[in-house]
Amino acid sequence: YNDRIVHAAAREAAVDAASWDGTESAGQETADEYLADSGSDLSNTEVKITVGATEVTVTVSGDVMTLLPGFTKRVSATATVPRERFAQ
């Protein structure tokens, strides 16, 4: 479940940041909201956004509790989306 959450948060953040008027901060806000609203038990979440001339890459990661008390597993996902741009 948490693996799906980080994949979806990365994708949604990349789409927002890559939109015509999108920004890195818009992508960050989208990822943060998605993670907060997901109901997952992720902790120590991190969002890295790279905005290039033609594409946006977002990596979302977080720690998940394992069945062994005191141990966590890191889950991570990356999404890359082409930037929207005006074409004639």
Secondary structure, 3 states (H helix, E strand, C coil): CHHHHHHHHHHHHHHHHHCCCCCHHHHHHHHHHHHHHCCCCCEEEEEEEEECCCEEEEEEEEEEECCCCCCEEEEEEEEEEECCCCCC
